[in-house]
Amino acid sequence: CTWHDIVEHGFYEALEPPSEGEEDMVDLAFGLTLTSLLGCQITVTEDIDGLVLRVPTGSRNVLLG
């Protein structure tokens, strides 16, 4: 999977829903949550001013400190 971000619940609903292709990629992610999205697919708008994202603690190949 490419890098994914975990979107805080209050903001997740304000974002465009993921495409089927994005969902397929995110399904392979380490540390997957119900609000995981590919960060590169988030369209930045004024509606999500203050967006809070968390980065997973690792990946399939690397654990982050």
N, C-alpha and C positions, 0 to 999 in steps of 0.2 A: 504494500500500500504506500502511496505517497503520504506525506506528512498530514496528520489531521489535528484539528483543534477541538477542544471541548467547550461548547458554548454554554454560558450560564442560562438557566431556564428562562429568566425574564426576557432575554434577548432572542432565544432560539425561535420563539413564535413570530418574531418580527422579521425573520430572514426568509428569503425565497426557499421553498422546499427543495431538497436535493433531487437531482435527476436520478433516474434508475441506474445510469452508469456510475454516478458518484456514490450511490448507495452500495453498489457492487464493490467499488474500491474500498470504501470505509469498512465494509464487512470484514476485510482482511487485516484491519488495524489492530495493533497491540493496545490494550487499555480502552477498548471501545466502550462508549456509553450511549445512552439514548439520544444525547444531544451532540454527538460527534459529527463533524463536517470536515470536508477538505477546506483548509484555510484559503487556498487559492481560488475557491469558487464563491467566496463571500463577496458580494457587491457592497462596497462602502457607500452609504447614503446618510443623510442627516437623521433619518428615522432610527438609526442604530448608534447615534452619538452616545459615547460612554460604554460601548460594547465591551463585555468582559469575556476573555478567552483563557482557557487553561491549556497548557501543553502536557501531554501524557508523560508519565515518568520514565518511559522507555520506548523502544521500538522492537521490532522482531530481531534486530541485530545488536542494539546498544541500549544499555541502561544509563539514564541521565542522573547526575548527582543532584 
